[in-house]
Amino acid sequence: MSADPFCKICRAAVESSNHIFCDCIKACLVWNALLKPDLFRDFLSIDIRSSIETNLRHPNYYPIDTENWETLFRLVIWNLWIRRNKLIFDSNLTPVESVYQQIKKMLFETMNALRVQESWTAPSLARVNPTIQWEPPPLDWFKINMDGACRWNSGLATCGGVIRNHLGEWVLGLSKTIGCCFALDAELWGIYKAMIPHVTALIKRSWMIMFRYIPRQGNGVADYLDKLAWSLPSAVRTFHQPPAKTLSAFHKDNVM
């Protein structure tokens, strides 16, 4: 670690968060290509926290092109950080693309992936199963339903899950706050927390295990449990009986 406080890239200022993501010449070149010229100086004058909040709350204010700005803004912040670290810690790095070119390429790939995902899920689910609901597992099976969520304004995530038997009876529930991550990471955490402590012993018995995706309409109890985590005093909580806030969804599943 270096005691030198100055920016390792431009050497023009102390390496603060504001400088890294806004003031440094590498960052300025990117923002200058994306922001309205008359608002460029205004953008640089505010601290990075206010900048992130403004761009997420009012995505039409700063950019020249507002299409997909919420996604593009996140990619800019991420790529500025990644490129800076690579330039500092990898002396052999010779970038082929500029940060701006890399960001535009990633934006294209991201939006294309989202369009493909949308075409694979929503229409096909609507055609195959227009009335989606929770279904109990077969006789002597257990079903684990998991869900995860991420708050866009803070990046903080939670997960929740429930284990039920073939009669729809509650076996165990889980609510957990995770920290900063994406919604998919939150759901994977939920699977990990439910599977490892409580189901590993069953797996060793050579039981059959199946994994299936289910839309939120059929996953109401787990959805309530991941949201419940925000109001709990501890980071993780297990429930041997349905919490009060899940009772409506739990009884709804059992009368379907």
C-alpha positions in Angstrom: 0.0 0.0 0.0 1.3 3.5 -0.9 1.2 6.5 1.5 1.1 8.8 -1.5 -2.4 10.5 -1.3 -2.3 11.7 -4.9 -4.1 10.1 -7.9 -2.0 7.4 -9.4 -3.4 8.1 -12.9 -3.3 11.9 -13.4 -1.3 13.1 -10.3 -3.4 16.3 -10.3 -5.3 15.8 -7.0 -5.8 13.8 -3.9 -7.4 10.4 -4.7 -10.8 10.9 -3.2 -14.0 9.2 -4.3 -15.1 12.4 -6.1 -11.8 12.5 -7.9 -11.9 8.9 -9.0 -15.4 8.9 -10.4 -15.8 12.5 -11.6 -12.7 14.8 -11.6 -9.9 12.6 -12.9 -9.1 13.1 -16.6 -10.1 9.4 -17.3 -13.5 10.0 -15.8 -14.0 13.4 -17.3 -13.4 12.0 -20.8 -16.2 9.6 -20.3 -18.7 11.9 -18.7 -18.0 14.6 -21.3 -19.2 12.2 -24.0 -22.4 11.4 -22.2 -23.6 14.5 -20.4 -25.3 17.6 -21.7 -22.6 20.3 -22.2 -24.4 23.0 -20.2 -24.7 20.6 -17.2 -21.2 19.1 -17.3 -19.7 21.5 -14.8 -22.7 21.2 -12.5 -22.2 17.4 -12.5 -18.6 17.7 -11.6 -19.3 20.2 -8.8 -21.5 17.9 -6.6 -20.2 15.0 -4.5 -20.3 11.5 -5.8 -23.1 10.4 -3.4 -25.4 13.2 -4.5 -24.5 12.5 -8.1 -25.5 8.8 -7.8 -28.7 9.8 -6.1 -29.6 12.4 -8.7 -28.9 10.2 -11.6 -31.0 7.3 -10.3 -33.9 9.5 -9.1 -33.9 11.8 -12.2 -32.4 9.9 -15.0 -33.4 12.4 -17.7 -31.6 15.4 -16.1 -27.9 15.0 -17.0 -27.5 12.7 -20.0 -27.6 13.7 -23.7 -29.3 10.4 -24.5 -31.7 9.2 -21.8 -32.3 5.8 -23.3 -31.2 3.1 -20.8 -29.4 5.7 -18.7 -30.0 4.0 -15.4 -28.1 0.9 -16.7 -25.4 3.0 -18.5 -24.7 5.2 -15.4 -24.0 2.1 -13.3 -21.7 0.7 -16.0 -19.8 3.9 -16.1 -19.2 3.9 -12.3 -18.2 0.2 -12.4 -15.9 0.4 -15.4 -14.1 3.6 -14.1 -13.3 1.6 -10.9 -12.2 -1.5 -12.7 -10.0 0.3 -15.2 -8.4 2.4 -12.6 -7.4 -0.7 -10.5 -6.1 -2.5 -13.6 -3.9 0.5 -14.6 -2.5 0.8 -11.1 -1.9 -2.8 -10.2 -1.2 -4.4 -13.6 2.0 -2.7 -15.0 1.7 -4.9 -18.2 -1.8 -3.8 -19.1 -2.2 -2.2 -22.5 -5.9 -1.3 -22.9 -7.2 -2.0 -26.4 -10.5 -0.1 -25.9 -11.1 3.1 -24.2 -13.3 3.1 -21.1 -16.1 4.8 -23.2 -15.9 2.1 -25.9 -15.9 -0.7 -23.3 -18.9 0.8 -21.5 -20.9 1.1 -24.8 -20.1 -2.5 -25.7 -21.2 -3.7 -22.3 -24.4 -1.7 -22.5 -25.2 -3.3 -25.8 -24.5 -6.8 -24.4 -26.5 -6.1 -21.2 -29.6 -4.8 -23.0 -29.5 -7.6 -25.6 -29.3 -10.2 -22.7 -32.3 -8.6 -21.0 -34.3 -8.7 -24.2 -33.5 -12.3 -24.7 -34.3 -13.2 -21.1 -37.7 -11.4 -21.5 -38.5 -13.2 -24.6 -37.7 -16.6 -23.0 -39.7 -16.1 -19.8 -42.7 -13.9 -19.7 -44.5 -14.9 -23.0 -43.8 -18.6 -22.6 -45.0 -18.6 -19.0 -48.2 -16.8 -19.9 -48.9 -19.3 -22.7 -48.1 -22.4 -20.6 -49.6 -21.5 -17.3 -51.8 -18.4 -17.2 -53.0 -19.1 -13.6 -49.8 -19.6 -11.7 -50.0 -20.8 -8.1 -48.0 -22.7 -5.5 -48.3 -26.5 -5.7 -47.4 -29.0 -3.0 -44.6 -31.5 -3.8 -45.4 -35.2 -4.3 -46.0 -37.6 -1.4 -43.1 -37.8 1.0 -41.2 -34.9 -0.8 -40.3 -31.6 0.7 -40.4 -28.3 -1.3 -38.0 -25.4 -0.6 -39.2 -22.1 -2.1 -36.6 -19.3 -2.1 -36.7 -15.6 -3.0 -34.3 -12.7 -2.9 -34.6 -8.9 -3.3 -32.3 -5.9 -3.7 -33.1 -2.3 -2.9 -32.0 -0.2 -5.9 -31.3 2.9 -3.8 -28.9 1.3 -1.4 -27.9 -2.0 -3.0 -28.7 -3.8 0.2 -30.2 -7.2 -0.3 -32.3 -9.8 1.6 -33.4 -13.4 1.0 -36.1 -15.6 2.4 -37.3 -19.2 2.1 -39.6 -21.8 3.4 -39.6 -25.6 3.5 -43.0 -27.4 3.3 -44.0 -31.0 3.0 -46.4 -32.7 0.6 -49.4 -31.6 2.7 -48.4 -28.0 2.4 -47.4 -28.0 6.1 -44.8 -25.5 7.4 -41.4 -27.2 8.3 -39.0 -24.3 8.5 -38.8 -20.6 7.3 -35.8 -18.3 6.9 -35.3 -14.5 6.6 -31.9 -13.0 6.2 -30.2 -9.6 5.5 -27.2 -10.1 3.3 -25.5 -6.8 2.5 -24.7 -5.2 -0.8 -25.3 -7.5 -3.8 -27.5 -8.1 -6.8 -31.0 -9.8 -6.6 -29.7 -13.0 -8.1 -26.9 -13.2 -5.5 -29.6 -12.7 -2.8 -31.5 -15.6 -4.1 -28.4 -17.8 -4.3 -27.7 -16.8 -0.7 -31.2 -17.9 0.2 -30.6 -21.3 -1.4 -27.3 -21.7 0.4 -28.6 -20.7 3.9 -31.6 -23.1 3.5 -29.9 -26.0 1.9 -26.6 -26.3 3.8 -27.7 -26.2 7.5 -31.0 -28.1 7.2 -30.9 -30.3 4.1 -27.4 -31.6 3.7 -28.1 -34.6 6.0 -31.1 -35.5 3.8 -29.0 -35.2 0.6 -26.6 -37.8 2.0 -29.4 -40.3 2.1 -29.5 -40.3 -1.7 -32.9 -38.7 -1.9 -33.9 -37.3 -5.3 -33.5 -33.6 -5.6 -35.1 -31.4 -8.3 -34.6 -27.6 -9.0 -37.3 -25.6 -10.8 -37.9 -21.9 -11.5 -41.3 -20.6 -10.3 -42.6 -17.1 -10.9 -43.4 -14.8 -7.9 -47.2 -15.5 -8.3 -46.5 -19.0 -7.1 -43.8 -18.0 -4.6 -45.7 -15.7 -2.3 -44.6 -17.0 1.1 -40.9 -16.8 0.2 -41.5 -13.3 -1.2 -43.0 -12.2 2.1 -40.1 -13.8 4.1 -37.4 -11.9 2.1 -39.2 -8.6 2.7 -39.7 -9.4 6.4 -35.9 -9.4 6.8 -35.8 -5.6 6.6 -37.8 -5.3 9.9 -36.0 -8.0 11.9 -33.4 -7.0 14.6 -31.0 -9.8 13.7 -29.3 -10.5 10.4 -30.8 -14.0 10.1 -33.9 -15.5 11.6 -35.5 -19.0 11.3 -39.1 -19.7 11.9 -40.6 -23.0 13.0 -44.1 -21.5 12.6 -45.4 -19.1 9.9 -44.8 -15.5 10.9 -48.0 -13.4 11.1 -47.1 -11.4 7.9 -46.9 -14.6 5.9 -50.2 -16.2 7.1 -52.3 -14.8 4.3 -50.0 -16.1 1.5 -49.5 -19.4 3.4 -53.2 -20.1 3.8 -53.9 -19.0 0.2 -51.4 -21.7 -1.0 -53.1 -24.3 1.1 -56.6 -23.7 -0.2 -55.7 -23.5 -3.9 
